């Protein structure tokens, strides 16, 4: 699934654009490599919407060297929102627990100090 990514603040400056589109797998992801511990996070069914975490990992790979995550958590100072097609947005605190649905965009920003 192609996920639109809107970049604000420093992300826009570093990427040189205000918008990206990343390709994110939509499942199945239940395979466990030999010798790996089983994943405790429920895996999506084939064709289900990707998580915000999946989209952020794709952005990290695309931008090369731009760290957004610490494991499955957001790095300090990184703000993420899910924006609906109508323009309403809500903050994402746990990227692994949020899915990006059709018509939604992931918005990346940075926290401003002193507020």
KAUR-V462574 format. One line per field, one symbol per residue. ss: DSSP state (a for helix, b for strand, c for the rest). psi: psi as a letter, one per 40 degrees, with the letter a starting at -180 (. if undefined). burial: 1 if it has 24 or more other C-alpha atoms within 12 Angstrom, else 0. A space follows every 10 residues. Layout:
ss->???
psi->???
burial->???
//
This chain:
ss->cbbbbbbcaa aaaaacccbb bbbccccccc cccccccccc cccccccccc baaaaaaaaa aaacccccbb ccbbcccbbb bbbcccccbb bbccaaacbc ccccbbbbbb ccccc
psi->hhhhhhhibd dddddeiehi hihhifiife hhiheiiihe hhiiiheiii iddddddddd ddehehhdig beiiihehhh ihhideeiii ihdgddehih iheiihhhii ihie.
burial->1111111100 1000000001 1101110000 0000000000 0010000011 1111111110 0000001110 0011000111 1110000000 0101110111 1001111110 00000
//
